[in-house]
Amino acid sequence: MAKNTIIAVRLFGLEVGKLGYDIDKKVSYFQYNPAFLESNLYTNVFPYIFKRVKQVQVFHKFEGETFRGLPPMIADSLPDSFGNIIFKAWFESKNKDRKKITPIEQLTYVANRGMGALEYQPVTEIPKTSTLHLDKIVDVLNKVLDLKSHTSEKSLSDIALLNIFKIGTSAGGARPKILISSHKKTGEIIPGDIVYSDDYHHYLVKLCLNKEDKKGYNKEKIEYAYYLMAQEAGINMMPSKLIDNTHFATLRYDRQNGEKQHVLTASGLTGWDFKKPDDASYENVFKLALGLKVPYKDIQELFRRMVFNVIFANTDDHLKNHSFIYDKEKNGWNLAPAYDLTYPLDIHLHYTSVSRALSINHKRNNIILNDVLTIAEAFAIKNPKGIIKEVQEVTKMWEDISKTLKVPSSVIEGIRKEFIALK
């Protein structure tokens, strides 16, 4: 078996257990630390998948791109599409063969730098760096993502590539994202993996690499416009802003009050593969929320988000775009603030048609009022028609909000045509 095939999983300063992966058998193993079990602390951190027993638990069924053979709640810590591009570029720049890296070893690079509060040991040491300049980060990213460039070039082995690796490998999703921390007093920006103290604002930043395309299309501005509309619609989101009127930045809900927050996605909690349709339904997300015994207000909030996604044509509402936060004081769970609420397509590609990631009343297209009300009835939503009306009213603000952000009129109108009236 390869190096680092067994690592420790830590949470809130405690070793929760040991994790292993057998490359030949393609199975992962987990065993709780007996001392953690006997402490009776944080008994609800893994409400599904892991059984609270002392015996070794073996997992055969999580092979594939999403979980990579790991238990789902651990796989949540791995980088997604964009993070893997950066990890590959940085790793190859060090003349290492990426094919030899196991998921377990990749977790040693995530170490204590990942999203959420889970940490992994042993740690693969990475050189420390300090301040960042976003313009330099963008320049190097463009070279990394340019297929004509070679990662062995000096420009891709410099401090900027190291910074991008450090701050970009743990933020999920396909779009370029980095994690940064901004000092509250000095404004100094450092990689988001270095500190999590309350002296900093901790941001996830979605970078616009080309400012905007030749037609003036900037997806980060669109997401900021959606953020403003979501606020108007009464949806709970972390404070967000545009940096240099170009990059979308949102405060991280997994870093609050100087502490790491234990966060898992709906996919990570359950083992539902977000890339497959089998379990991808709003009904399942509601059932998960009820199973976690979240407060009733969270169920109402989840319904409001579903309505917003339908009305504003956000079809990329998959299982990893719904998360829950663990409350260690109450040993319970809450719905995490909403994120990734945006128009997910390029409005210029009129031929593109994408089905909704999460089905509603067994449908992924042509959602109507009755479908939404069926969900409301099934999960005892109070005043569903009132919620729908409130969200529908926000569509009237789209034009003013997007014009203020200098979104091109063709884009404004193209997205507006995609809005759905639930009547």
C-alpha positions in Angstrom: 0.0 0.0 0.0 1.1 3.5 -0.8 2.5 6.1 1.6 -0.1 7.9 3.9 -2.7 5.2 3.4 -3.9 5.8 7.0 -4.5 9.2 8.4 -6.2 10.7 11.4 -9.4 12.7 11.1 -9.7 15.6 13.6 -12.5 17.9 14.6 -12.5 20.7 17.2 -9.1 19.7 18.5 -9.9 16.0 19.0 -9.0 13.0 17.0 -12.3 11.5 15.8 -10.8 8.4 14.2 -8.5 6.9 11.6 -9.2 6.7 7.9 -7.6 4.4 5.4 -7.8 3.5 1.7 -6.7 0.3 -0.1 -5.9 1.2 -3.7 -5.9 -2.5 -4.9 -9.2 -3.4 -3.3 -10.7 0.1 -3.9 -12.2 0.3 -0.4 -11.9 2.8 2.3 -11.8 2.1 6.1 -12.8 4.2 9.1 -12.4 3.4 12.8 -13.5 5.7 15.6 -11.0 6.7 18.2 -12.2 4.8 21.3 -11.4 7.8 23.4 -13.6 10.0 21.2 -16.5 7.5 21.6 -16.1 7.3 25.3 -16.0 11.0 25.7 -19.6 11.2 24.4 -18.8 14.6 22.9 -20.3 15.7 19.6 -22.2 12.5 19.1 -24.1 13.9 16.1 -21.2 15.2 13.9 -21.7 12.2 11.5 -25.4 11.5 11.7 -25.4 9.1 8.7 -23.0 6.7 7.0 -20.6 6.2 10.0 -22.0 4.0 12.8 -20.9 4.9 16.3 -19.1 1.6 17.0 -15.5 0.7 17.9 -15.1 -1.8 15.0 -13.5 -0.9 11.7 -16.1 0.1 9.1 -15.5 -0.7 5.4 -16.9 1.2 2.5 -17.1 -0.3 -0.9 -19.8 1.7 -2.8 -18.4 5.2 -3.1 -16.0 4.7 -6.0 -16.3 7.3 -8.8 -15.6 10.9 -9.5 -17.7 12.5 -6.7 -16.5 10.5 -3.7 -13.3 8.8 -5.0 -13.7 5.8 -2.8 -13.9 7.9 0.4 -16.8 8.1 2.8 -19.0 11.0 1.6 -18.5 13.2 4.6 -14.8 13.0 4.1 -15.0 13.4 0.4 -16.7 16.8 1.0 -13.2 18.0 2.0 -11.7 17.2 -1.4 -11.4 19.9 -4.1 -13.9 19.9 -6.9 -13.3 20.6 -10.6 -11.5 24.0 -10.5 -9.5 23.1 -7.3 -8.3 19.9 -9.0 -7.0 21.9 -12.0 -5.0 24.1 -9.7 -3.8 21.1 -7.6 -2.7 19.4 -10.8 -0.8 22.5 -12.1 1.0 23.1 -8.8 1.8 19.4 -8.3 3.2 19.0 -11.8 5.2 22.1 -11.4 7.0 20.3 -8.5 7.8 17.4 -11.0 5.5 15.0 -9.2 3.4 12.4 -10.9 -0.2 13.2 -10.1 -1.3 9.7 -10.9 0.5 8.4 -7.9 -1.6 10.6 -5.5 -4.3 8.8 -3.6 -7.4 10.5 -2.2 -5.9 9.9 1.2 -2.6 11.6 0.3 -4.5 14.5 -1.2 -6.3 14.9 2.2 -2.8 15.4 3.7 -2.4 18.4 1.5 -5.9 19.7 2.5 -4.7 19.0 6.1 -6.1 21.8 8.3 -6.7 24.2 5.4 -10.0 22.9 4.0 -13.5 24.2 4.1 -15.5 23.3 7.2 -13.8 22.1 10.4 -12.5 18.6 9.6 -8.7 18.3 9.6 -6.4 15.5 8.5 -3.0 14.3 9.8 -0.2 13.7 9.0 0.1 17.0 7.2 2.1 17.4 4.0 4.0 20.6 4.6 3.6 23.4 2.1 5.8 26.5 2.1 4.2 29.5 3.9 3.4 32.7 2.0 1.9 35.9 3.1 0.3 38.7 1.2 -1.7 38.4 -2.1 -2.4 40.6 -5.0 -5.5 39.6 -6.9 -4.3 41.0 -10.3 -1.3 38.7 -10.1 -3.4 35.8 -9.1 -5.7 36.3 -12.1 -2.7 36.6 -14.5 -1.3 33.2 -13.4 -4.7 31.6 -13.4 -5.2 32.6 -17.0 -1.9 30.9 -17.8 -2.9 27.7 -15.9 -6.2 27.5 -17.6 -4.7 28.2 -21.0 -4.2 24.7 -22.5 -1.3 26.1 -24.7 0.7 26.8 -21.5 3.0 24.3 -19.9 3.0 24.0 -16.1 6.8 23.7 -16.2 7.2 27.3 -17.2 8.8 29.5 -14.6 5.7 31.8 -14.4 3.7 28.8 -13.2 6.1 27.8 -10.5 6.3 31.2 -8.8 4.8 32.4 -5.6 1.5 33.2 -7.3 0.9 29.6 -8.3 1.8 28.5 -4.8 -0.7 31.0 -3.4 -3.4 29.9 -5.9 -2.8 26.2 -4.9 -3.0 27.1 -1.2 -6.1 29.2 -1.5 -7.9 27.6 -4.4 -7.9 23.9 -3.9 -10.5 23.6 -1.3 -13.3 25.7 -2.7 -15.7 23.5 -4.5 -17.3 24.0 -7.9 -16.2 24.4 -11.5 -15.7 28.2 -11.6 -12.4 29.8 -10.4 -12.7 30.3 -6.6 -10.1 31.2 -4.0 -10.2 31.5 -0.2 -8.7 34.7 1.2 -8.6 36.5 4.6 -8.7 40.3 4.8 -7.5 41.9 8.1 -10.3 44.0 9.6 -8.0 46.9 10.5 -5.1 46.9 8.0 -7.0 45.5 5.0 -4.0 43.2 4.2 -5.1 40.1 2.2 -3.5 36.8 3.0 -4.3 33.2 1.9 -7.4 31.9 3.5 -5.8 28.8 4.9 -3.4 30.6 7.3 -5.7 32.0 9.9 -9.3 31.7 11.0 -9.2 34.3 13.8 -11.8 37.0 14.4 -9.2 39.6 13.4 -10.0 38.8 9.7 -12.9 38.8 7.4 -12.8 35.4 5.7 -14.0 35.4 2.1 -14.6 32.9 -0.7 -13.9 34.9 -3.9 -15.1 33.9 -7.4 -12.7 35.4 -9.9 -13.6 36.8 -13.2 -10.5 35.9 -15.2 -11.2 38.0 -18.4 -13.0 40.9 -16.7 -15.9 40.3 -19.1 -16.3 38.7 -22.6 -16.5 40.8 -25.8 -20.3 41.0 -25.3 -19.9 42.4 -21.8 -20.9 39.3 -19.9 -19.6 39.0 -16.4 -20.9 36.0 -14.4 -19.7 37.4 -11.1 -21.8 40.6 -11.6 -24.8 38.4 -12.4 -24.3 36.4 -9.2 -24.0 39.6 -7.2 -27.3 40.8 -8.7 -28.9 37.5 -7.7 -27.5 38.0 -4.2 -29.1 41.4 -3.9 -32.4 39.9 -5.2 -32.2 37.0 -2.8 -31.8 39.4 0.1 -34.9 41.2 -1.1 -36.7 37.9 -1.2 -35.9 37.3 2.5 -33.3 34.5 1.9 -30.5 34.1 4.4 -27.1 34.6 2.8 -23.7 35.7 4.1 -22.8 39.3 3.3 -21.3 39.6 -0.1 -19.7 42.3 -2.4 -17.9 42.9 -5.6 -14.2 43.4 -5.5 -13.0 46.0 -8.1 -16.5 45.8 -9.5 -15.4 42.5 -11.0 -14.9 39.6 -8.6 -17.7 38.2 -6.4 -16.7 37.9 -2.7 -18.9 36.3 0.0 -18.1 35.9 3.7 -17.5 32.3 4.6 -20.1 30.7 6.9 -17.6 28.0 7.9 -15.5 30.7 9.6 -17.4 32.6 12.2 -16.5 34.3 15.5 -12.9 33.2 15.1 -13.9 29.5 15.0 -14.1 26.8 12.3 -17.6 25.6 11.7 -18.4 21.9 10.9 -20.3 22.0 7.6 -21.4 19.2 5.3 -23.3 19.2 2.1 -26.5 17.2 1.4 -24.3 15.0 -0.7 -21.6 14.6 2.0 -24.1 13.8 4.7 -26.0 11.1 2.8 -23.8 9.6 0.0 -26.2 10.9 -2.6 -24.1 11.5 -5.7 -24.8 15.1 -6.8 -23.9 14.2 -10.4 -26.5 11.5 -10.7 -30.3 11.9 -10.8 -31.2 9.0 -8.6 -31.6 10.8 -5.3 -31.5 14.4 -6.6 -34.9 15.8 -5.6 -36.1 18.6 -3.3 -38.2 16.1 -1.6 -35.0 14.3 -0.4 -33.4 17.6 0.7 -36.5 18.4 2.8 -36.5 14.8 4.2 -32.8 15.2 5.1 -33.5 18.5 6.9 -36.3 16.9 8.9 -34.1 13.9 9.7 -31.4 16.3 11.0 -34.2 17.9 13.2 -33.4 21.4 12.0 -35.6 24.2 13.4 -38.9 24.6 11.6 -37.8 28.1 10.3 -35.1 26.3 8.3 -37.8 24.2 6.6 -39.6 27.4 5.7 -36.3 28.9 4.5 -35.6 25.8 2.3 -39.0 26.2 0.7 -38.3 29.9 0.0 -35.0 29.0 -1.6 -36.6 26.4 -3.8 -39.2 28.9 -5.0 -36.4 31.5 -5.7 -34.5 28.9 -7.7 -37.6 28.1 -9.8 -38.7 31.7 -10.4 -35.2 33.0 -11.2 -34.2 30.0 -13.4 -31.3 28.7 -11.2 -31.2 25.2 -12.5 -27.8 24.4 -10.9 -29.4 23.7 -7.5 -27.7 20.4 -6.9 -27.1 18.4 -3.7 -23.7 20.0 -3.0 -25.3 23.5 -3.2 -27.4 22.8 -0.1 -25.4 22.5 3.2 -25.9 22.2 6.9 -23.9 23.5 9.9 -23.3 21.6 13.1 -24.0 23.4 16.4 -21.5 21.9 18.8 -23.2 23.5 21.8 -26.6 21.9 21.0 -25.2 18.9 19.3 -27.6 19.6 16.4 -27.8 20.9 12.9 -29.0 24.0 11.1 -29.5 24.9 7.5 -26.4 26.8 6.3 -26.9 30.2 4.6 -27.7 29.9 0.9 -24.9 30.1 -1.7 -24.4 29.7 -5.4 -27.7 31.4 -6.2 -27.3 32.7 -9.8 -28.3 32.3 -13.4 -26.0 29.3 -14.2 -25.8 29.5 -18.0 -24.3 31.8 -20.6 -27.2 33.8 -21.9 -25.6 34.1 -25.3 -25.8 30.4 -25.8 -29.5 30.3 -26.7 -29.4 26.7 -27.9 -28.4 25.5 -24.4 -31.1 23.8 -22.4 -30.4 22.3 -19.0 -32.7 20.4 -16.8 -33.1 21.3 -13.2 -30.5 19.5 -11.0 -33.1 18.8 -8.2 -36.5 17.5 -9.3 -39.7 19.0 -7.9 -42.8 16.7 -7.7 -40.8 14.3 -10.0 -40.2 16.9 -12.7 -37.1 18.7 -13.8 -38.7 20.9 -16.4 -41.9 22.9 -16.9 -42.4 23.4 -13.1 -45.8 24.9 -12.4 -47.5 26.3 -9.3 -49.1 23.0 -8.5 -45.7 21.2 -8.3 -44.4 23.7 -5.8 -47.6 23.6 -3.7 -47.4 19.8 -3.7 -44.0 20.2 -1.9 -45.5 22.7 0.5 -48.3 20.4 1.4 -46.0 17.4 1.9 -43.8 19.3 4.3 -46.4 21.5 6.1 -45.1 24.8 4.8 -47.0 27.8 6.3 -48.4 30.4 3.9 -46.7 28.9 0.7 -48.7 31.2 -1.6 -47.6 34.2 0.4 -43.9 33.1 0.1 -44.3 32.6 -3.6 -45.9 36.0 -4.1 -43.1 37.7 -2.1 -40.4 36.1 -4.2 -42.3 36.7 -7.4 -42.4 40.4 -6.6 -38.6 40.6 -6.6 -38.5 39.9 -10.3 -39.6 43.5 -10.8 -36.2 44.6 -9.3 -34.0 42.7 -11.7 -33.8 45.4 -14.4 -32.9 48.3 -11.9 -30.4 46.1 -10.0 -28.6 44.8 -13.1 -28.6 48.2 -14.8 -26.9 49.8 -11.8 -24.2 47.1 -12.1 -23.8 48.0 -15.8 -24.9 44.6 -17.0 -25.5 44.8 -20.8 -29.1 45.3 -21.8 -29.0 42.2 -24.0 -28.0 40.1 -21.0 -30.6 41.7 -18.8 -33.4 41.0 -21.2 -32.1 37.5 -22.0 -32.1 36.4 -18.4 -35.4 38.1 -17.7 -37.0 36.0 -20.4 -36.0 32.9 -18.4 -37.8 33.9 -15.2 -40.8 31.8 -14.4 -44.2 33.1 -13.2 -45.7 30.7 -10.7 -49.4 31.5 -11.1 
